Amino acid sequence: MAIFEYAPAPESTDVVDIKPSYGLFINGEFVDGSGPTFKTINPATEVPLAEIATATSDDVDRAVQAARKAFGVWSALPGAERAKYLFRIARIIQERARELAVLESLDNGKPIRESRDVDLPLVAAHFFYYAGWADKLEYAGFGTKALGVAGQVIPWNFPLLMLAWKIAPALACGNTVVLKPAETTPLTALWFADICRQADLPPGVVNIVTGAGDTGAAVVAHPDVNKVAFTGSTEVGRIIARTVAGTDKKLTLELGGKAANIVFEDAAIDQAVEGIVNGIFFNQGHVCCAGSRLLVQESIQDELLDSLKRRLGTLRVGDPLDKNTDVGAINSADQLAKIRELSEIGESEGALRWSPACELPERGFWFPPTIFTGVAQSHTIARDEIFGPVLSVLTFRTPAEAVEKANNTPYGLSAGIWTEKGSRILWMADKLRAGVVWANTFNKFDPASPFGGYKESGYGREGGLLGLEAYLDV
């Protein structure tokens, strides 16, 4: 039998030219921020990438004023004209996909394979999809009147993809945008600002303000913002909901999750194992809809876990720019500390922890793929969102018990079902309180399909036809 030694296959960083510092993007130009600068770093190496401006409330006001001024012109354009800009942006994203993928992996820590093969194709697809709707709004059933200025705050787990989810439908409907990217991953948003200039988008239609929580709060609270869209933690979502309460601002929230991945005894084990791995270890588990709770039927628990552990032993943890890497770096030191804390709580409460043998890099923020067995519904790791590469395993006997355990959570963003019986899939999907239910797959996305949650996972939908409703005066 031939034995092949592993050889790294790193992607070149020469395709990106990162400047020492970046300002804010307001009214079609990069300008200085009024606040102090901060560093964005490579989480795989802890090496600073660039100095980033902090937008104060005055800077946010400038951005909103620019967006308000541009709104009159942009909303008055025929939908077919707005579509031309969106199509142009989508094509430029495709042309610069390699550059953007490398930048995303540098700033975020996710494997280049995921940035290149998942994120960037979906980013372009969202702009193409909503470009197609821009001149057909009268057929969508939500009216054709834009809301005005959209204030959008996005997270660090899918920086460019979340930007596309927010900006594409907003522009297609005739709104203008003030967007605040996460402070740990601002670079691709700033690159997108350059793409807007390259596409000759009218000044003020898209504005990018960088900073931390105070900057996002200023965007949300600004009196001249008509629509707020937020993706992030449930805790911050509650604060935003309280902030906009009593105003006429429209609000959509896509918040945390603790999704159940349910495997029945008749499931194809190898297929299910791949779905479990994709459900929780994709993007280091930094996914709101991650399948972080594995519910496995008791009769196949041992067989499934043995197969799952063998599969985890093949995962490569390391350099995000290596094309062979499966699990990259945790996005920040703060997030790594949260994952460690919750994992230690899991052990202290009696769950059994297992990780495959893997050598973690000395520098950067890393956590090995981890499985907890012997988990009870009352355990913290079964209730709280860990947002990392940690899987909690629970068992069930009957479909009714599986539904009860899957729904026994304050969250309701997604779920997965693994069985060969179509009737069982339909019955389960009807009973599960989750915004998205996947059958014999997991983490499949399409711009034509709406996404959103129930309960503490937020409200409103992004993507698809329903994604237009959030940006129109219905």
Helices and strands as residue ranges (DSSP letters): E 21-22, E 24-26, E 29-31, E 38-42, E 47-52, H 57-76, H 79-95, H 97-108, H 112-114, I 115-119, H 120-133, G 137-139, E 149-153, H 159-172, E 176-180, H 187-198, E 206-208, H 213-221, E 227-231, H 234-244, E 250-254, E 260-263, H 269-281, G 282-285, E 293-297, G 298-300, H 301-312, H 333-348, E 352-354, E 370-373, H 380-383, E 390-396, H 399-407, E 411-412, E 414-418, H 422-431, E 436-439, E 454-455, E 458-459, H 466-469
